[in-house]
Amino acid sequence: MQHDDSEALSDSQHMILVRDFNAHLDNLPDHFPEGHIAMLSRFSELGTTRLGQYKGRADTAGRCLRDIALETPLILTTGRGKGDNGQPTFFGYNPPFNPSRTEHILMSTALFMCCKQISELHD
């Protein structure tokens, strides 16, 4: 997937991935490699604690999702403001409901700069 993302970004500066990654993140700041210094200076919120309530540790899918964001020039918007405050997107099938955030958005820096509001719609 990382190779496909990089290849797609070589054709266009605009890219967005939105899906149910079934990934659980933690709220720790992401540790960006040196190649992302310009992105961090432009978007200081990326170097801070992720907004939202998370269950302590990221699961394997969450770590993989975070790695994709760190290895590509994509921003994982979960808990990074602009309306995305880490709100739950899954509430369970049966009571007692256990809300969690499994759907995530990754987008190019060009789109993140243009983005005014990120909203999660619920039925």
C-alpha positions as a printed NumPy array, in Angstrom:
array([[  0.   ,   0.   ,   0.   ],
       [  2.812,   2.43 ,   0.797],
       [  4.294,   1.9  ,  -2.675],
       [  0.887,   2.472,  -4.311],
       [  0.388,   5.661,  -2.291],
       [  3.774,   7.043,  -3.279],
       [  3.174,   6.164,  -6.924],
       [ -0.247,   7.85 ,  -6.914],
       [  1.207,  10.986,  -5.322],
       [  3.818,  11.191,  -8.055],
       [  0.931,  11.681, -10.538],
       [ -1.004,  14.25 ,  -8.464],
       [ -0.481,  16.265,  -5.31 ],
       [ -4.063,  15.52 ,  -4.225],
       [ -4.847,  12.218,  -2.532],
       [ -7.337,  11.085,   0.065],
       [ -7.908,   7.658,   1.583],
       [-11.087,   7.22 ,   3.619],
       [-12.078,   3.813,   4.895],
       [-12.763,   1.508,   7.753],
       [ -9.212,   0.462,   8.564],
       [-10.499,  -1.276,  11.717],
       [ -7.539,   0.387,  13.388],
       [ -7.34 ,   1.657,  16.948],
       [ -4.847,   4.448,  17.625],
       [ -3.371,   5.81 ,  20.836],
       [ -3.124,   9.504,  21.662],
       [  0.673,   9.691,  21.697],
       [  2.338,  12.201,  19.359],
       [  3.561,  10.647,  16.127],
       [  7.341,  10.395,  15.78 ],
       [  7.989,  11.762,  12.304],
       [ 11.192,  11.031,  10.405],
       [ 13.441,  13.913,   9.342],
       [ 11.826,  14.039,   5.892],
       [  8.634,  15.369,   7.483],
       [ 10.2  ,  18.434,   9.161],
       [  8.617,  20.858,   6.658],
       [  5.218,  19.267,   7.225],
       [  5.613,  19.554,  11.009],
       [  6.618,  23.197,  10.783],
       [  3.567,  23.919,   8.599],
       [  1.12 ,  21.9  ,  10.746],
       [  2.284,  22.049,  14.359],
       [ -0.734,  20.004,  15.537],
       [  0.852,  16.902,  13.97 ],
       [  3.589,  16.879,  16.616],
       [  1.205,  17.074,  19.558],
       [ -0.939,  14.587,  21.429],
       [ -3.799,  13.307,  19.281],
       [ -7.215,  14.697,  20.338],
       [ -9.823,  12.204,  21.526],
       [-10.269,   9.352,  23.938],
       [ -8.316,   6.234,  23.064],
       [ -7.876,   2.893,  24.735],
       [ -4.301,   3.206,  25.917],
       [ -2.356,   1.436,  23.183],
       [ -2.677,   1.255,  19.441],
       [ -3.468,  -2.183,  18.048],
       [ -1.53 ,  -3.783,  15.166],
       [ -3.779,  -2.206,  12.515],
       [ -3.369,   1.187,  14.221],
       [  0.411,   0.892,  14.23 ],
       [  0.365,  -0.107,  10.539],
       [ -1.864,   2.853,   9.699],
       [  0.424,   5.216,  11.589],
       [  3.446,   3.724,   9.784],
       [  1.796,   4.38 ,   6.413],
       [  1.359,   8.029,   7.369],
       [  4.952,   8.266,   8.585],
       [  6.427,   6.601,   5.494],
       [  4.403,   8.548,   2.929],
       [  3.624,  12.252,   2.601],
       [  0.074,  11.639,   3.875],
       [ -1.463,  13.113,   7.009],
       [ -3.49 ,  10.858,   9.289],
       [ -6.192,  13.343,  10.288],
       [ -7.658,  11.407,  13.228],
       [ -7.599,  13.687,  16.252],
       [ -5.737,  16.422,  14.408],
       [ -8.337,  19.191,  14.654],
       [-10.31 ,  20.883,  11.88 ],
       [-13.372,  19.236,  13.397],
       [-11.768,  15.808,  13.787],
       [-11.463,  15.48 ,  17.53 ],
       [-11.111,  11.72 ,  17.537],
       [-14.877,  11.17 ,  17.714],
       [-16.001,   7.54 ,  17.725],
       [-17.252,   6.176,  14.417],
       [-18.344,   2.755,  15.67 ],
       [-20.758,   2.287,  18.536],
       [-21.221,  -1.471,  18.649],
       [-24.039,  -3.749,  17.606],
       [-25.535,  -4.647,  20.972],
       [-25.772,  -2.888,  24.337],
       [-23.706,  -2.084,  26.246],
       [-22.221,  -0.056,  23.397],
       [-18.478,   0.385,  23.352],
       [-17.734,   3.345,  21.062],
       [-14.444,   3.36 ,  19.203],
       [-12.801,   4.995,  16.227],
       [-12.1  ,   2.533,  13.41 ],
       [-12.639,   4.742,  10.34 ],
       [ -9.796,   7.05 ,   9.444],
       [ -8.767,   9.584,   6.814],
       [ -5.327,   9.992,   5.287],
       [ -4.79 ,  12.921,   2.934],
       [ -2.018,  14.727,   1.129],
       [ -0.637,  17.923,   2.6  ],
       [ -2.126,  19.883,  -0.326],
       [ -5.63 ,  18.7  ,   0.62 ],
       [ -5.036,  19.163,   4.351],
       [ -4.052,  22.787,   3.69 ],
       [ -7.34 ,  23.344,   1.801],
       [ -9.464,  21.446,   4.31 ],
       [-11.666,  23.634,   6.491],
       [-13.745,  21.001,   8.31 ],
       [-13.575,  17.23 ,   8.819],
       [-16.862,  15.67 ,   9.892],
       [-17.936,  12.119,  10.618],
       [-21.517,  11.431,   9.668],
       [-23.578,   8.915,  11.612],
       [-26.881,   7.236,  10.814]])
